[in-house]
């Protein structure tokens, strides 16, 4: 859809992956997997 609208090729990750959400303040932490996230929550 982005390519059709703007002519730009962009990956799903660059468009809105966790790194983008973290930079924008949408999320506060990123974990490698579910277990890592649950361990972070428990701390």
N, C-alpha and C positions, 0 to 999 in steps of 0.2 A: 504494500500500500504506500509506503514512504517513497519507494522508487517511482511509482506511478504519479505521485503527487509532486515530488520535488526533483526527481531524476537522480537522487542520491541513493547509493547502495549502503545500507547500514545493517549490522547484525542485530539480532534480538537482544543480545547481551549489551551492546552499546546503546541500544534504544531504551532499555529499561531494566537491566539486570541489577543485581544487588549492589554492585559498586556505584552505579548511578544513584540508586535509592539512598545509599549511605551518604554520598556527597550532598544530596539534596535535603537530608535530614528526615526522610520518610521512614527510615529504619535507623537504629542506633548501633546495632552489632551484627556481624556476619560470622557464621560458623561453617566449618568444613562439612559438617553433616548434622543430622538430627541429634545424635548423641552429644556432640560438642555443644550444640545450642542448649540442650537440656542441662548439661553440666554448668554452663554459664548462668543459667537461670537459677540453679540451686545455690550458687555462691552468693 
